[in-house]
Amino acid sequence: MQHPTLDRLKAEANSAIDAFLERWPKGSADGLYDPIHYLMSIGGKRLRAVLALSAAEAEGHDAQLAHPAALAVELFHNFTLMHDDIMDQAPKRRGNATVHMKWDENAAILSGDAMYTLAQIALADTSSKDLPRALTIFNQTALEVCIGQQSDMDFERRDDVTVEAYMEMIRLKTSVLVAASLALGAIAVGASEERVRLWYEAGEQLGLAFQMQDDLLDAFGGDAMGKQIGGDILSNKKTFLRLHTWEQANSDMLGALKQWDEITDQPKEKVEFVKSAMVACGADTAAQLRMNEHVDRAMSAIDALELEASHRKWFGFLGGLVTQRTS
């Protein structure tokens, strides 16, 4: 889906990112920055940066005031992707080789650390009166994302993970950064604490919806994802779809699912069987319902902000974009 505001703000975000990274060019520091330039150049929706810029504009200010926030959340997001890909041993990101595959794991770890530092440097350009609030939210978010990632890894060793525990994990791992993107954009232009709270709530709910769609796309999205098809299924990852299926499956289906968990040499057959079980147990429908509920809650928070009609329409488009995206 295309929208003139999306195209404009994404272009503005990309331009700001390019200008910022010129201060740390490729080939310098013995190649430390090369993986950063590579990862930032192979695409990406720039959703978090766009959200930061959107909140600033919706508050009645120039989006340029939120450039530090937009840079910080986008650099931080990509830092987490660089390290997540190592932990997941993912071969592809956005249809291209992941950093640890193109270079090696040590390079991806160190360049990721540098990218996190660059996010802090970018955020420091926030106006001095708003910087303390911005740092508080940014650092709390960074810590919560780490907690969420640790929970995600811990879940793989547990057999007692519930759907609700999973929802809390993705709130931390994914949603809080979306929430912080809107909140930081509002903070950058001096919004009140109550308005920042509403922006945060809207982003948190959008983030939950986004992850629901991510789970659906991994299983049912096909080649458009640019990632390994059915990767979550092949790795027995505890997603909403899997947990719902295991909770609803009868004894025969549950026995078959447990057997497929142990099979590694029939990837196509495994993906097809598990997907059919998910559909039979209504996991896909349940995920879609949850996704729509979270979008509705996000829009309720947006409505409470009493934005001008054009901005309300824009955020309504973003809500639809989350639920209808194909990659």
C-alpha positions in Angstrom: 0.0 0.0 0.0 1.2 3.5 -0.9 0.3 6.8 0.6 1.8 10.2 -0.1 2.5 10.9 3.5 4.2 7.5 3.9 6.3 8.1 0.9 7.3 11.6 2.0 8.1 10.7 5.6 10.0 7.5 4.6 12.0 9.5 2.2 12.7 12.1 4.9 13.8 9.4 7.3 16.1 7.8 4.7 17.6 11.1 3.9 18.2 11.9 7.6 19.8 8.4 8.1 22.1 8.8 5.1 23.2 12.2 6.2 23.9 11.0 9.7 25.8 7.9 8.7 28.1 10.0 6.4 29.8 11.0 9.7 30.9 7.4 10.0 31.8 6.3 6.4 32.3 2.9 5.0 35.9 1.6 5.1 36.8 3.6 8.2 37.7 2.2 11.6 38.9 -1.0 9.9 35.5 -1.7 8.4 33.6 -1.4 11.7 30.9 0.7 10.0 30.6 -1.4 6.8 28.0 -3.8 8.2 25.9 -0.8 9.5 25.8 0.8 6.1 25.0 -2.5 4.5 22.1 -3.3 6.8 20.7 0.2 6.5 20.9 0.1 2.7 19.0 -3.2 2.0 15.6 -1.8 2.6 13.2 -1.8 5.5 9.9 -0.1 6.1 11.4 2.6 8.3 8.1 2.3 10.3 9.5 3.4 13.6 11.2 6.5 12.1 8.0 7.4 10.2 6.0 7.1 13.5 8.3 9.4 15.3 8.1 12.0 12.5 4.3 11.5 12.3 3.7 12.2 16.0 5.7 15.4 15.8 3.7 16.6 12.8 0.4 15.6 14.4 1.3 17.7 17.4 1.5 20.7 15.0 5.3 21.0 14.6 7.9 20.4 11.9 8.9 16.8 11.6 12.6 17.9 11.5 12.4 18.5 15.2 11.9 14.7 15.6 14.9 13.7 13.4 17.0 12.7 16.5 14.2 10.5 17.8 13.6 9.0 14.3 17.3 8.2 13.9 17.6 6.7 17.4 14.6 4.3 17.1 15.6 3.2 13.6 19.2 2.6 14.4 18.3 0.8 17.6 15.7 -1.3 15.7 18.3 -2.4 13.2 20.9 -3.0 15.9 18.4 -5.5 17.4 17.9 -7.2 14.0 21.6 -7.6 13.5 22.0 -9.4 16.8 18.7 -11.3 16.6 19.8 -12.7 13.3 22.9 -14.2 15.0 20.8 -15.7 17.8 18.3 -17.1 15.3 21.1 -18.2 12.9 18.9 -16.6 10.2 20.4 -16.8 6.7 18.5 -13.9 5.2 17.2 -10.5 6.1 15.0 -8.5 3.7 15.9 -11.0 0.9 19.6 -10.5 1.4 22.4 -12.3 3.3 22.3 -11.4 7.0 25.3 -9.5 8.4 26.8 -12.5 10.2 26.6 -14.5 7.0 28.1 -11.8 4.8 30.9 -11.1 7.3 31.0 -13.3 10.4 29.4 -13.4 13.9 32.1 -11.3 15.5 31.7 -8.5 13.0 27.9 -8.6 13.5 28.2 -8.4 17.3 30.7 -5.5 17.2 29.0 -3.5 14.5 25.7 -4.0 16.3 27.2 -2.6 19.5 28.5 0.4 17.5 25.0 0.9 16.0 23.5 1.0 19.4 26.0 3.7 20.4 25.1 5.6 17.2 21.5 5.6 18.3 22.4 7.2 21.6 24.5 9.8 19.8 21.6 10.6 17.5 19.1 11.0 20.3 21.5 13.4 22.1 20.6 16.0 19.5 17.1 16.3 21.0 16.5 19.8 22.5 18.1 20.1 26.0 14.7 20.7 27.7 13.2 17.5 26.2 16.3 15.3 26.3 15.9 13.9 29.9 12.4 12.6 29.1 13.6 11.2 25.8 16.6 9.4 27.4 14.4 8.0 30.1 11.9 6.4 27.6 14.7 5.3 25.2 16.8 3.6 27.8 13.8 1.9 29.5 12.7 0.7 26.1 16.1 -0.7 25.3 16.1 -2.6 28.6 12.6 -3.9 28.0 13.5 -5.1 24.5 16.4 -7.1 26.0 14.0 -8.6 28.6 11.7 -9.5 25.8 14.5 -11.1 23.8 15.6 -13.1 26.8 12.1 -14.3 27.4 11.8 -15.3 23.8 15.0 -17.4 24.1 13.9 -18.8 27.5 10.6 -19.9 26.0 12.4 -22.3 23.6 13.5 -24.3 26.6 10.1 -24.4 28.3 7.0 -26.5 27.7 4.6 -24.4 29.8 4.5 -21.2 27.8 0.9 -19.8 27.5 -0.6 -17.6 24.9 -0.8 -14.7 27.4 2.9 -15.2 28.4 3.7 -15.0 24.7 1.7 -11.7 24.3 3.7 -10.2 27.2 6.9 -11.3 25.6 6.1 -9.7 22.3 4.9 -6.5 24.0 8.4 -6.2 25.4 10.4 -7.5 22.4 8.5 -5.6 19.7 5.7 -3.3 20.9 7.5 -1.1 23.3 9.8 0.2 20.6 6.9 1.1 18.4 5.3 2.8 21.4 8.6 4.7 22.1 8.8 5.8 18.5 5.5 7.7 18.8 6.2 8.9 22.3 9.7 10.2 21.4 8.3 12.0 18.4 5.8 13.7 20.7 8.4 14.5 23.4 10.7 16.0 20.7 8.1 18.8 20.2 7.3 19.3 23.9 4.0 17.4 24.2 2.5 17.1 27.7 2.9 14.0 29.8 -0.7 12.9 29.2 -0.4 13.3 25.4 2.9 11.3 25.5 1.1 8.6 27.4 -1.6 8.4 24.8 0.9 8.2 22.0 2.7 5.5 23.8 -0.5 3.5 24.3 -1.3 3.8 20.6 2.1 2.6 19.6 2.1 -0.3 22.1 -1.2 -1.6 20.6 0.0 -1.1 17.0 3.1 -3.0 17.9 1.1 -5.9 19.2 -1.0 -5.9 16.0 2.2 -5.7 14.0 3.6 -8.8 15.6 0.4 -10.7 15.2 0.7 -10.0 11.4 4.4 -11.0 11.5 3.4 -14.4 12.9 0.8 -14.8 10.3 3.1 -13.8 7.4 5.9 -16.1 8.6 3.5 -19.1 8.2 1.2 -17.9 5.5 2.9 -15.0 3.8 4.9 -16.8 1.0 7.9 -15.5 -0.8 7.0 -11.8 -0.3 8.6 -11.8 3.2 12.1 -12.1 1.8 12.9 -14.5 4.6 12.9 -18.3 5.0 9.3 -19.5 4.5 7.8 -21.1 7.6 11.0 -20.3 9.5 9.1 -20.2 12.8 7.6 -23.6 12.1 10.8 -25.2 11.1 12.5 -24.0 14.3 9.6 -25.0 16.5 9.4 -21.4 17.6 6.7 -20.7 20.2 4.5 -18.1 18.4 0.9 -17.2 19.0 -0.1 -19.6 16.1 1.8 -22.5 17.6 0.7 -22.0 21.2 -3.0 -21.6 20.2 -2.8 -24.7 18.0 -1.2 -26.8 20.8 -3.9 -25.6 23.3 -6.7 -26.5 20.9 -5.5 -29.7 19.3 -7.0 -33.0 20.1 -4.9 -35.9 21.4 -4.2 -37.4 18.0 -3.2 -34.1 16.4 -1.1 -33.2 19.4 0.8 -36.4 19.1 1.5 -35.8 15.4 2.7 -32.3 16.2 5.1 -33.6 18.8 6.4 -36.0 16.2 7.0 -33.3 13.6 8.9 -31.3 16.2 11.6 -33.9 16.1 11.8 -34.1 12.3 14.4 -32.0 10.6 14.9 -33.6 7.2 11.4 -33.0 5.7 11.1 -29.2 5.9 8.4 -28.7 3.2 6.2 -31.5 4.6 6.7 -30.2 8.1 5.6 -26.7 7.2 2.5 -27.9 5.3 1.4 -30.3 8.1 1.8 -27.7 10.8 0.1 -25.0 8.8 -2.9 -27.3 8.2 -3.1 -28.0 11.9 -3.0 -24.3 12.6 -5.9 -23.7 10.3 -7.8 -26.7 11.7 -7.5 -25.4 15.2 -8.5 -21.8 14.2 -5.1 -20.3 15.1 -5.0 -18.1 12.0 -8.5 -16.7 12.6 -7.7 -16.2 16.3 -4.5 -14.3 15.4 -6.4 -12.1 13.0 -9.1 -11.3 15.6 -6.4 -10.3 18.1 -4.6 -8.2 15.6 -7.8 -6.3 14.8 -8.6 -5.8 18.5 -5.2 -4.2 19.1 -5.6 -1.9 16.1 -9.0 -0.8 17.5 -7.4 0.0 20.9 -4.6 1.9 19.1 -7.2 4.0 17.3 -9.1 4.7 20.5 -5.9 6.2 22.0 -5.4 8.2 18.8 -9.0 9.5 19.0 -8.4 10.6 22.6 -5.6 12.9 21.2 -8.3 14.8 19.2 -6.0 15.3 16.2 -6.9 17.3 13.1 -8.9 15.3 10.6 -5.9 14.9 8.2 -3.7 13.5 10.9 -6.5 11.2 12.2 -7.0 9.9 8.7 -3.2 9.2 8.3 -3.1 7.2 11.5 -6.2 5.3 10.4 -4.2 4.4 7.2 -1.3 3.3 9.3 -3.6 1.0 11.3 -4.8 -0.6 8.1 -1.2 -0.8 6.8 -0.2 -3.0 9.8 -3.0 -5.5 9.3 -2.9 -5.6 5.5 0.8 -5.6 4.8 2.3 -8.5 3.0 5.9 -8.2 4.1 
